[in-house]
Amino acid sequence: MLHPVLSGEEILEAVTSDKRYFNNTHNVESPLPDALNATSDNDLLAQIGYKPELKRRFNTIQVFGVAYSIMGLLPSVASILNHALLAGPAGAIWGWLISSVLICTIGLAMSENASFQPTSGGLYYWTNFYAPARFKTVISYVVGNTNSIALVGALCSVDYGFAQELLSIVVIATDGDFEGTPAKTYGVFVACVVAHIALTCLSSKNCAALQTTSIIWNTGLVVLFIIAMPIGASRGGFQKASWVFGEFDNLTKFPMGWNQLSQAWLPAIWTIGAFDSCVHMSEECNNATRTVPIGILGSISACGILGFVLLIVTCFCIQNPDIENHILGSKFGQPMAQIIYDAFDTVPGQGKGMAIAMMALIAIGQFLMGVSILTAMSRQIFAFARDNGLPMSWWIKKVNQKLSVPIHAVFTGGAAAIVVGLLCIIGDAASSALFTLYVAGNYFAWGMPTFLRLLSMKEKFRPGPFFLGEFWSRVNGWISTSFIAFTIAMVMFPTDTNPTKDTMNYTCVITPGVWILSLIYYKVYAHKVYHGPAKTVAVPGEGSSDESEVERVRQEVMGKGSVRSYESG
């Protein structure tokens, strides 16, 4: 085909967009990566299309620790217990068990993708890989943006929970004379985020070691709680098993069935989340095709089982069964703080001290969660910026070579959390959106690549070391995507049948808003710079992606000025 007279710049654009000369995206069909026969992690990463930029210093335990620490079982349960108890003790316990099993199906599907193509970009990379050619770039862009914002929401919800727990300690210590206003909560929240930014900028080696500390702390905290609570509550007595396992309540205005789904399932859905953080650490761990699936499934299983036990112990140790008024309406502003206080207050004077001590330990665990979530979030932001998916990507994607840490991505994620966290000043309804923004956004990003893989499995999927087999992989995939679709719809609902500005669930505005704004930004500008995951190494069978080749073509073309025509096939 002959083109009319072109300037040097136009020729350069045409030539470098031709895959015979230069291909800088994954949108051109390429040989499937072979995870089973790759000679090393970096060899497989090169097959995927990336050069290694981060040091591989995370072992299997530490990758597991990133997700397990983010889940932060006891701190998370303490933060979300006010939702669980709206369904009664039995609703909280059985809702946790059922939703944990369903969450595991998501982890299984994600592990299959991670075992095939372990890369920090993970979710949006897989979306781009499996999607139809016509839509893959825009869909992967929306998924990348949504996953990034969801992880920002995760940090907000974790650090907001920390602020609430810390202020509840002050309330207990002052016998209720201190009032934790939204402004004070936000102040503590900001201080917490800043501290997390500083810690996350440690070298990757130190950051990896911190995950081991977090595993020990969070596990020890659960064990301590399971042992100490029954000892304290034994003097006042335990609730009957029939009440713990059979008392289903409905403390909302919705029908009983919907309440049991929306409130009883939410604690596990919120707590057993962010296991995609293992995926975001793919380029910093050894033997990633096996390590990442172990981290995903290990963290889900550990939190699912321990959380089930934790809720049973908590419900047995409740001293006053008036959940609505005494526990949910606690003067401490924290249902877990009230339950701990009551359990140890059977001996006069002990309740206050033990409640302060236990809540302090829980708050430390919550703080460690924030370090882990910012670590994972910064890797997602780095990966998306590496592919030019964010404003100022040229700055965000820079890696500190001395520390092997994407420090600019850490700053970007922390700053975004501080801005989004302003929602907590508006009121309880807006701050609750921090919890559900994280759920809705992440579930959308988790579900899209699995759904698209189900539609193109035979042509585009080559199993890695972890694979359920073609039949069970499909069965599991459809179960997980159905559960994801239901969950996204569920977390959009308000807590009241007649919502006001104070009871409105703003997730139904914020999350679709992220999708719509992503599409608008892509249409207006991002389509010029984001063309899908950008390859940083040449892949056999495709055009070179070496920047020196681009420069050679540029010099050659620009030296000639304009020409009459050029041929492209």
C-alpha positions in Angstrom: 0.0 0.0 0.0 1.4 3.5 -0.9 0.9 6.4 1.3 0.9 10.0 0.2 3.7 12.5 1.1 4.5 12.1 4.7 6.7 14.2 7.1 9.6 12.5 8.9 7.5 12.5 12.1 4.6 10.7 10.4 6.9 8.2 8.8 8.4 7.5 12.2 5.0 6.9 13.8 4.0 4.6 10.9 7.2 2.6 10.9 7.4 2.1 14.6 3.8 1.0 14.8 4.4 -1.7 12.2 5.1 -5.0 14.1 7.7 -6.0 11.5 9.9 -3.1 12.7 8.9 -2.5 16.3 6.4 -3.9 18.6 6.1 -2.4 22.1 2.9 -3.9 23.3 1.4 -7.3 24.0 -1.4 -6.7 21.6 0.2 -8.5 18.7 -0.2 -12.3 18.9 2.9 -13.9 20.3 4.1 -17.4 21.3 2.5 -18.5 24.5 4.9 -18.4 27.5 5.9 -21.9 28.6 5.9 -21.8 32.4 6.6 -25.6 32.7 9.8 -25.5 30.6 11.2 -22.0 31.4 14.8 -22.2 32.6 14.4 -19.6 35.3 12.0 -16.9 36.7 13.7 -14.3 34.6 13.5 -16.5 31.5 9.8 -16.8 31.9 9.5 -13.0 32.6 11.3 -12.4 29.3 8.9 -14.7 27.5 6.1 -12.6 29.0 7.9 -9.5 27.6 9.5 -7.8 30.6 13.1 -7.4 31.7 13.7 -7.8 35.5 13.9 -4.5 37.3 13.2 -5.7 40.9 15.4 -8.0 43.1 14.0 -11.4 43.9 14.3 -11.4 47.7 11.0 -12.8 48.8 10.7 -16.5 49.6 7.5 -18.6 49.7 6.8 -17.8 53.4 7.3 -14.1 52.8 5.0 -14.0 49.7 2.4 -15.8 51.8 3.1 -13.3 54.5 2.3 -10.3 52.3 -1.3 -11.5 51.8 -1.7 -13.0 55.2 -0.5 -9.8 56.8 -2.9 -7.7 54.8 -5.7 -9.9 55.9 -4.6 -9.3 59.5 -7.2 -11.7 60.9 -8.0 -10.3 64.3 -7.6 -6.6 63.5 -9.8 -7.1 60.4 -12.5 -9.0 62.3 -12.4 -6.3 65.0 -12.9 -3.6 62.2 -15.8 -5.4 60.5 -17.6 -7.1 63.4 -20.3 -4.4 63.5 -21.5 -5.8 60.1 -21.3 -9.5 61.1 -23.4 -9.1 64.3 -26.2 -7.5 62.4 -27.0 -11.1 61.3 -26.7 -12.5 64.8 -23.9 -14.8 66.2 -25.0 -17.8 64.0 -25.2 -15.6 60.9 -21.7 -14.3 61.5 -20.2 -17.8 62.0 -22.0 -19.7 59.2 -21.7 -16.7 56.9 -18.0 -16.7 57.4 -17.7 -20.4 56.6 -19.8 -20.3 53.4 -18.2 -17.2 52.0 -14.7 -18.5 52.8 -15.3 -21.5 50.6 -16.6 -19.4 47.8 -13.6 -17.0 48.1 -11.3 -20.0 47.7 -12.7 -20.6 44.2 -11.5 -17.1 43.3 -8.1 -17.9 44.7 -7.9 -21.2 42.7 -8.7 -19.4 39.4 -6.2 -16.6 40.2 -3.5 -19.2 41.0 -3.9 -20.8 37.6 -3.3 -17.5 35.9 -0.4 -16.7 38.2 1.2 -20.1 37.5 1.0 -19.5 33.8 2.1 -15.8 33.7 3.6 -14.5 36.9 4.0 -10.7 36.5 3.5 -7.8 38.9 0.8 -6.4 36.6 -1.1 -9.6 36.9 -4.8 -8.8 36.6 -4.7 -6.2 33.9 -2.0 -8.0 32.0 -4.1 -11.2 32.0 -7.1 -9.2 31.0 -5.2 -7.8 28.0 -3.9 -11.2 27.1 -7.3 -13.0 27.1 -9.6 -10.3 25.8 -10.7 -10.0 22.2 -8.2 -8.0 20.1 -10.7 -5.2 19.5 -11.4 -4.4 23.1 -8.3 -5.7 25.0 -6.5 -2.4 25.4 -9.5 -0.5 26.8 -10.6 -3.3 29.1 -7.2 -3.9 30.5 -6.9 -0.2 31.1 -10.1 -0.1 33.1 -9.1 -3.2 35.1 -5.6 -1.7 35.8 -7.1 1.5 37.0 -9.8 -0.3 39.1 -7.3 -2.6 40.7 -5.0 0.4 41.6 -7.9 2.4 43.1 -9.2 -0.7 44.9 -5.8 -1.2 46.6 -5.9 2.5 47.5 -9.3 1.8 49.1 -7.8 -1.2 50.9 -5.1 1.0 52.5 -7.7 3.6 53.4 -9.9 1.0 55.1 -7.0 -0.6 56.9 -5.6 2.6 58.2 -9.0 4.0 59.0 -9.6 0.9 61.1 -6.3 1.5 62.8 -7.3 5.1 63.7 -10.7 3.9 65.1 -8.9 1.2 67.2 -6.4 3.6 68.5 -9.0 6.2 69.5 -11.1 3.5 71.1 -8.2 2.8 73.4 -8.2 6.5 74.4 -11.9 6.3 75.1 -11.5 3.3 77.3 -8.6 4.8 79.1 -10.5 8.0 79.9 -13.7 6.2 80.8 -15.6 7.6 77.9 -14.6 11.3 78.5 -12.8 11.5 75.1 -14.7 11.9 71.9 -13.2 10.5 68.7 -14.5 13.0 66.1 -14.2 12.4 62.3 -11.5 15.1 62.2 -9.4 13.4 64.9 -9.9 10.1 63.2 -8.6 11.5 59.9 -5.6 13.1 61.6 -4.6 9.7 63.1 -5.3 8.1 59.7 -2.9 10.6 57.9 -0.1 10.0 60.4 -0.5 6.3 59.9 -0.3 6.5 56.1 2.9 8.7 56.4 4.5 6.2 58.7 3.6 3.4 56.2 5.2 5.3 53.4 8.4 5.6 55.3 8.5 1.9 56.2 7.6 0.8 52.7 10.6 2.7 51.3 12.9 0.4 53.1 15.1 -1.8 50.9 13.3 -4.8 49.4 15.3 -7.1 51.7 14.1 -5.3 54.9 10.6 -5.1 53.5 10.7 -8.9 53.0 11.9 -9.5 56.5 9.1 -7.3 57.9 6.6 -9.8 56.4 8.0 -12.6 58.6 7.6 -10.3 61.6 4.0 -9.6 60.6 3.2 -13.4 60.2 4.5 -14.1 63.7 2.6 -11.1 65.2 -0.7 -11.8 63.6 -0.7 -15.5 64.3 0.5 -14.9 67.9 -2.3 -12.4 68.3 -5.0 -14.9 67.2 -3.6 -17.6 69.5 -3.4 -15.2 72.4 -7.0 -14.1 71.8 -8.3 -17.7 71.5 -6.6 -18.6 74.8 -7.1 -15.4 76.9 -10.7 -14.7 76.0 -12.1 -17.9 77.4 -10.0 -17.6 80.5 -11.4 -14.1 81.1 -15.0 -14.9 80.3 -15.0 -18.2 82.3 -15.8 -16.2 85.5 -18.9 -14.7 84.0 -19.9 -17.8 82.0 -20.3 -18.6 78.3 -23.2 -18.3 76.0 -25.0 -21.5 75.1 -24.1 -23.4 72.0 -27.7 -23.2 70.8 -27.4 -19.4 70.9 -23.9 -19.2 69.3 -24.7 -21.6 66.4 -28.4 -21.1 66.1 -29.3 -17.5 66.8 -29.9 -15.7 63.5 -30.9 -12.1 63.9 -32.0 -9.4 61.5 -30.9 -6.0 62.8 -31.5 -4.2 59.5 -34.7 -3.3 57.7 -34.1 -5.7 54.8 -35.7 -9.1 54.7 -34.1 -11.8 56.8 -32.6 -13.7 53.9 -30.9 -10.7 52.3 -29.6 -9.6 55.6 -27.9 -13.0 56.2 -26.2 -12.8 52.8 -25.2 -9.1 52.8 -24.1 -8.7 56.4 -23.0 -12.3 57.3 -20.9 -12.8 54.2 -19.3 -9.4 54.2 -16.7 -9.9 57.1 -15.0 -12.8 55.3 -15.3 -11.0 51.9 -13.6 -8.0 53.4 -11.1 -9.8 55.5 -10.0 -12.6 53.2 -9.0 -10.2 50.4 -6.0 -8.6 48.8 -4.6 -12.1 48.1 -3.8 -10.7 44.6 -0.9 -9.0 46.5 1.0 -12.3 46.0 0.6 -11.7 42.2 2.0 -8.2 42.6 5.1 -9.6 44.2 5.7 -12.1 41.3 8.7 -10.2 40.1 10.3 -10.2 43.5 10.1 -13.8 44.5 11.9 -17.0 43.5 10.1 -19.9 41.7 7.1 -17.6 41.1 5.0 -20.2 39.2 4.7 -22.2 42.4 5.4 -19.6 45.1 2.5 -17.2 44.1 -0.2 -19.9 44.0 1.0 -21.2 47.4 0.8 -17.7 48.8 -2.7 -17.1 47.4 -4.2 -20.4 48.5 -2.3 -20.6 51.8 -3.4 -17.2 53.0 -7.0 -17.8 52.0 -7.1 -21.2 53.8 -5.3 -20.0 56.9 -7.5 -17.0 57.4 -10.7 -18.9 56.5 -10.0 -21.6 59.2 -8.6 -19.3 61.9 -11.4 -16.8 61.3 -14.0 -19.4 61.8 -12.5 -20.4 65.1 -12.0 -16.8 66.1 -15.7 -15.9 65.6 -16.8 -19.0 67.5 -14.6 -18.0 70.5 -15.8 -14.4 70.3 -19.5 -15.3 70.3 -19.1 -17.8 73.2 -17.4 -15.1 75.2 -20.1 -12.4 74.8 -21.3 -11.6 78.3 -24.3 -9.5 77.4 -26.4 -11.0 74.5 -28.1 -7.6 73.8 -26.2 -7.2 70.5 -28.1 -4.2 69.2 -27.9 -1.9 72.2 -25.0 -3.1 74.3 -22.4 -4.3 71.7 -23.2 -2.4 68.5 -24.2 0.6 70.5 -21.1 0.5 72.6 -19.8 3.7 74.1 -16.3 2.7 73.0 -17.4 2.8 69.3 -15.9 -0.6 68.8 -17.9 -3.8 69.3 -14.8 -5.9 69.8 -13.5 -3.5 72.5 -16.8 -3.9 74.3 -16.7 -7.7 74.1 -13.2 -7.8 75.4 -14.0 -5.3 78.2 -17.0 -7.3 79.3 -15.1 -10.6 79.3 -12.4 -9.4 81.6 -14.6 -7.1 83.7 -15.9 -10.1 85.6 -13.1 -9.3 88.0 -13.5 -5.6 89.1 -10.8 -3.4 87.6 -9.5 -6.0 85.1 -11.8 -5.1 82.2 -10.3 -1.7 81.5 -6.7 -2.8 81.6 -7.2 -6.0 79.6 -9.3 -4.2 77.0 -6.6 -1.5 76.5 -3.9 -4.1 76.3 -5.7 -6.3 73.8 -6.8 -3.4 71.7 -3.3 -2.1 71.6 -2.0 -5.4 70.3 -4.8 -5.5 67.7 -3.9 -1.9 66.6 -0.3 -2.9 66.1 -1.4 -5.9 64.0 -3.6 -3.5 62.0 -0.6 -1.2 61.5 1.5 -4.0 60.1 -1.4 -4.8 57.7 -1.0 -1.3 56.3 2.7 -1.8 55.5 1.9 -4.9 53.6 -0.9 -3.4 51.6 1.1 -0.4 50.6 4.0 -2.7 49.5 1.6 -4.7 47.3 -0.2 -1.5 46.1 3.1 0.2 45.1 4.0 -2.8 42.9 0.7 -2.7 41.1 1.1 1.1 40.6 4.7 0.6 39.4 3.6 -2.1 36.9 0.7 -0.1 35.5 3.0 3.0 35.2 5.6 0.9 33.5 3.0 0.2 30.8 2.1 4.0 30.7 -1.3 3.5 32.3 -1.1 6.3 34.8 -0.6 10.1 34.6 3.1 10.9 35.1 4.0 7.3 34.4 7.5 8.4 33.4 8.1 9.5 37.0 6.0 6.9 38.9 7.7 3.9 37.3 11.3 4.8 38.4 12.9 2.3 40.6 15.5 3.3 43.3 18.4 1.1 42.2 20.1 1.2 45.6 17.1 0.0 47.5 15.4 -2.0 44.6 12.1 -0.3 45.6 9.7 1.7 43.4 9.8 4.6 45.8 7.8 7.0 43.5 5.0 4.4 43.3 5.0 4.2 47.1 4.6 8.0 47.4 1.9 8.0 44.7 -0.1 5.2 46.5 0.2 6.9 49.9 -0.8 10.3 48.6 -3.8 8.9 46.8 -4.9 7.2 50.1 -4.6 10.4 52.0 -6.9 12.2 49.4 -9.4 9.3 49.2 -9.4 9.1 53.0 -11.0 12.5 53.2 -14.3 10.6 52.9 -14.1 9.7 56.5 -14.6 13.3 57.5 -18.0 13.4 55.8 -19.5 10.8 58.1 -20.0 7.1 58.8 -21.8 6.4 55.5 -18.9 7.9 53.4 -16.3 6.1 55.5 -18.0 2.8 55.1 -17.5 3.3 51.3 -13.8 2.8 52.0 -14.5 -0.8 53.0 -16.8 -1.6 50.1 -14.8 0.4 47.4 -12.0 -2.0 48.1 -14.3 -5.1 47.8 -16.1 -4.0 44.6 -13.0 -2.7 42.8 -10.9 -5.8 43.6 -13.6 -8.3 42.8 -14.1 -6.6 39.4 -10.4 -6.8 38.7 -10.2 -10.4 39.9 -13.1 -11.6 38.0 -12.4 -10.1 34.5 -9.3 -12.2 33.6 -11.0 -15.4 34.8 -14.1 -14.7 32.8 -12.2 -13.9 29.7 -10.0 -17.0 30.1 -13.1 -19.1 30.2 -14.1 -17.7 26.8 -10.7 -18.3 25.2 -9.1 -21.1 27.2 -8.3 -23.4 24.3 -6.5 -20.8 22.2 -4.7 -18.7 24.8 -4.1 -20.7 27.9 -1.1 -22.9 28.5 -1.2 -24.4 32.1 1.7 -23.8 34.5 2.7 -26.0 37.4 -0.6 -25.3 39.2 -3.7 -26.4 37.2 -7.0 -28.0 38.2 -7.4 -29.8 34.9 -9.6 -28.5 32.0 -12.9 -29.7 33.4 -12.5 -28.6 37.0 -10.8 -25.4 35.9 -13.9 -24.5 34.0 -16.3 -25.5 36.7 -14.3 -23.5 39.3 -14.1 -20.6 37.0 -17.8 -20.3 36.4 -18.5 -20.6 40.2 -16.0 -17.9 41.0 -17.2 -15.5 38.4 -20.8 -16.0 39.5 -19.9 -15.3 43.1 -17.9 -12.2 42.1 -20.8 -10.8 40.1 -23.1 -11.4 43.1 -20.7 -9.8 45.5 -20.2 -6.7 43.4 -23.9 -6.1 43.3 -24.3 -7.0 47.0 -21.8 -4.4 48.3 -23.5 -1.7 46.4 -26.7 -2.0 48.5 -27.3 0.5 51.4 -27.9 -0.7 54.9 -31.4 0.8 55.0 -34.4 0.2 52.8 -35.0 3.9 52.6 -31.5 5.4 52.4 -30.8 9.0 53.3 -27.6 10.9 52.9 -26.5 9.5 56.2 -27.3 5.9 55.4 -26.5 5.9 51.7 -23.9 3.4 50.4 -21.7 5.6 48.3 -20.0 2.6 46.7 -22.7 2.5 44.1 -21.5 6.0 43.1 -17.7 5.7 43.6 -17.0 2.4 42.0 -19.0 2.9 38.7 -17.5 6.4 38.8 -14.0 4.9 38.6 -15.1 2.8 35.6 -16.7 5.7 33.8 -13.9 8.2 34.5 -11.4 5.6 33.4 -13.2 5.2 30.1 -13.4 9.0 29.6 -9.8 9.5 30.4 -8.8 6.7 28.1 -10.9 8.1 25.2 -9.6 11.7 25.8 -5.9 11.0 26.4 -4.7 7.6 27.7 -5.3 5.9 24.3 -2.4 7.9 23.0 0.1 6.5 25.5 -1.4 3.3 26.8 -1.4 0.5 24.2 -1.6 -2.4 26.5 1.2 -3.9 28.6 4.4 -2.5 27.1 7.2 -5.0 26.4 10.6 -4.1 27.7 12.4 -7.0 26.0 12.2 -8.6 22.6 10.1 -11.7 22.4 11.1 -14.5 19.9 8.8 -14.4 16.9 8.0 -10.7 17.2 9.6 -7.4 16.3 12.3 -6.0 18.5 11.4 -3.8 21.4 14.9 -2.6 21.9 14.9 1.2 22.3 18.2 1.4 20.4 16.3 0.0 17.3 13.7 2.8 17.7 16.4 5.4 17.9 18.1 3.9 14.8 14.9 4.1 12.8 14.2 7.6 14.1 17.7 8.8 13.0 17.3 7.2 9.7 13.9 8.6 9.0 14.4 12.1 10.4 17.6 12.4 8.4 15.7 12.0 5.2 13.0 14.6 6.0 9.9 13.7 4.0 9.6 11.2 1.2 7.0 10.4 -1.4 5.8 7.1 -0.1 6.7 4.1 2.0 5.5 0.6 1.6 3.8 -1.4 4.4 2.4 -4.8 4.0 
